[in-house]
Amino acid sequence: MDKDFMYTGAKTSQISFPLGGIGTGSIGLAGNGRLIDWEIFNRPNKLSFNGFSFFAVKAECKGEVKLTKVLNGDMQAPYTGEGKGKYEGYGYGPRRENMAGFPHFSNTSFRGQFPFAEMNFDDADDPITVKLTAFNPFIPLNDRDSSIPCAIFEYEVTNRSADELEISVVGNVTNPFRQGAVNEAVEYGGRRAIRMSSTQYEADEAEFGDLTLMTDSNDVSYQSYWYRGGWFDNLTVFWKDFRRPGRFQERNYEGPRELDAKRLHEKHQDVGLLSGHRTVAAGGKAKFRFVLAWNFPNCVNFWNPGSGEDSGRLPSWKNYYSTVFRDSTDTANYIMEHYERLNKETRLFQETLFRSTLPDTVIDAISSNISILKSPTVLRLTDGTLYGFEGVHTNEGSCEGSCTHVWNYEQATAFLFPSLARSMRNIEYKYAQFENGKMAFRLMLPAERTTLDNTFRAAADGQMGGVIKSYREWKISGDTEWLRSIWPNVRKALEYAWDPTNEDQWDADKDGVMEGRQHHTLDMELFGPNSWLTSMYLTALKAAAEMAEALGEQEIAAEYDALCAKGSAWTNEHLFNGRYFHQLVDLKDRSVLEKYEAEEVYWNDEAGEHKYQIGEGCGIDQVLGQWFAHLVGLGYVLDPVKVKRAVQSIYDNNYIENLRDFPNACRIYGLNDESGLMICTWPDENSPIVPVPYADECMNGFEYQAACHMIYEGLVMEGLNAVKSIRDRYDGERRNPWNEFECGSNYARSMASYGLLLALSGFEYDMVGGHIGFNPRWQADDFRCFWSLNDGWGEFRSNDGQLELEVMMGELKLSSFGSGRLVGREVKNVTIGGKSVSFEQAEGNLIWKEKIVLEPQTILVLQF
């Protein structure tokens, strides 16, 4: 990637840019223009094709065909073949579905600025150049229009010849159904489309669904079906049809296609095509717009159906998008009807984000990882509730259940789509909480079965994170009535820490320190006091105290505050070794494990010590709760000086500049000359014989958390260097820039990268009190960045003795505005939409007696 977010040559080989809505699945746009990773059938589908599905362009002059090319670039090596198979795959060369065997473009580039991907096709000797813009609507706060099951392709063709040209752009799509396949040429809303379905399945079956390819071109030709035949007939005949001057001639077949399952082969599946035609003057341009929409309404829990497996009927539900759109044709037509608005609003978001003065690697990290919301990692249940896996395997989700200890790190949803974040809190507290307050950290589907089928121990970090996230959602939305509706559950979740029925006795003596058996995101348990999980507990206590105060429970608030202070004092005194925070446990004491009947798993007989502990290690998450406290505006829960020293130690000890000589027994997420932050190191060479799992790995989401925390503590360059190391690993050649993986692809924890925006901008928010603020930690004298809250989003700017706050969409109601840039400076004038307004100044804050309302075109300007 260069500074224009451009990829060329070998740097495009791993690209798969997801095109799809939130919870709809997606199709990948490869770095050379192919359509891959067809993940639209309610399950992941990595490394997949959908038969012959591609776009191509033709140029004619005075009845003579001058050019016919597939709108792909070169396929990158190797060329031995992909995957296993008989008569195809490895040893048979590239799959024909790549269309690498047909004329295509040699000079291409890929520009990825999510949510838009742009490709340029420009061979010097050709009479035309082509620019592709592909996207799916992504509009902060508008989760409905950001959850549309479609991919949009707009090809702009420039005629650089001296002659008038007839240009055709054709879209070809394979009908994915292997039984009962039917293609129809239809007209809907005055637009032409090819619709693909099957007569084989009933409306409530998992396989039921349809695809539509639609264009808004006025001059259209089409074929409902490619030629049916054996061997290579269909593709051969298509190309001959395409090479002829003029339009395509319709081809139809009676009855659905029934293929012999024993001889089933993708090359035999039916393909339909839709072509737009335009006359383009010399030096002129023409656009060809296509929408590829899908509708597979019935989502089925095939991965962990519980008792449904025995009954022969797997649990199922309707996808949210199927409650909004009747079918794929209805979806495609909605896009066409509202295209200008959807494109404009998505573009406004993208431009606002990308013109930020934040470092390029930070913008890259934020933008690339919010694409996870458009991947099959995310589902939307029938009522619109957001549900997520941790990531995805090639053919199914990886680690179900909106796993709380993974989704703790994810920060994007809460700010970009706050209602979806609240929906996650709602379903967790409604269905994942036991009577005593224990929380199942994985939701089963359907959600009602969670506490029946998921009786595994609670996760200390996940459960405390739920309390903190509830606070965050309250502060972003300002909705105290929503908080009131979940508050009894939040209280129970927090107080489970010292509840007598807590089997793991997290804080049995109620001293504000986690001491019992503590399950966590590294998939095992820590025993004894440790700063990592205790810091999450302290932040949860501080957040809960403020929530209790707001709801009139002053005694409870005082109790939580006192407990937080007590635990913080003990942690500062006993869990800091002068360089960093750690775990306090006697690894040789078997009785610690016997207390919890855990010795079978956690005792190492050979070494005579505990397994899977941190001990005196320098963990990447040692002050995780403090990072979270910064993000949600709670200030410090541990000694600030010790926290900064600890975060410096994480960089000094865990950042490996060159991984070539670093031994890693775990999963390999960095290698050779790459660099990264390790999960845990032991600076004094005193690692347990069998340490905490994943200790040797560099995992993106953890790294973003640590890098973000470094920035909060003033270690800005160290944090930025860590971020650069991550994004250098995802350079388009080594790995896909839009697929940061951990335990599977499109891993949710990487959305911790959104926290970099909050840290570098010094973003303050409290919609309960109507406050917003910015304290830039990067180029404060010439700074601009995107921001988003519950009712509006926009841009903040700082330069030349002036601060500006602009709402791009929605509104913002404020009682106060704050900035460290105002401390010690007198504000001379404040205007809203060019009109002066009165204010009071208190140090770095401006205060209004009555709330002001900012809307688009009414910029708040402060001059000092």
Secondary structure, 3 states (H helix, E strand, C coil): CCCCCEECHHHHCCCEEEECCCCCCEEEEECCCCEEEEECCCCCCCCCCCCCCEEEEEEEECCEEEEEEECCCCCCCCCCCCCCCCCCCCCCCCCHHHCCCCCECCCEEEEEECCEEEEEECCCCCCEEEEEEEECCCCCCCCCCCCCCEEEEEEEEEECCCCCEEEEEEEEEECCCCEEEEEEEEEECCEEEEEEEECCCCCCCCCCCEEEEEECCCCEEEECCCCCCCCCHHHHHHHHHHHCCCCCCCCCCCCCEECCHHHCCHHHCCEEEEEEEEEECCCCEEEEEEEEEEECCEEECCCCCCCHHHHCCCCEEECHHHHHCCCHHHHHHHHHHCHHHHHHHHHHHHHHHHCCCCCHHHHHHHHHHHHHHHCCCEEECCCCCEEECCEECCCCEECCCCCHHHHCCCCHHHHHCHHHHHHHHHHHHHHCECCCCCECCCCCCCHHHHHHHCCCCCEHHHHHHHHHHHHHHHHHHCCHHHHHHHHHHHHHHHHCCCCCCCCCCCCCCCCCCCCCEEECCCCCEEECCEHHHHHHHHHHHHHHHHHHHHCCCHHHHHHHHHHHHHHHHHHHHHCECCCCECECCCCCCCHHHHCCCCHHHHEECCCCEECCECCCCEECCCCHHHHHHHHHCCCCCCCHHHHHHHHHHHHHHHEECCHHHCCCCCCCCCCCCCCEECCEECCCCCCCCCECCCCCCCCHHHHHHHHHHHHHCCCHHHHHHHHHHHHHHCCCCCCCCCCCCCCCECCHHHHHHHHHHHHHHCCEEECCCCEEECCCCCCCCEEEEEEECCCEEEEEEEECCEEEEEEEEECEEEEEEECHHHCCCCCCEEEECCEECCCEEECCEEEEEEEEEECCCCCEEEEC
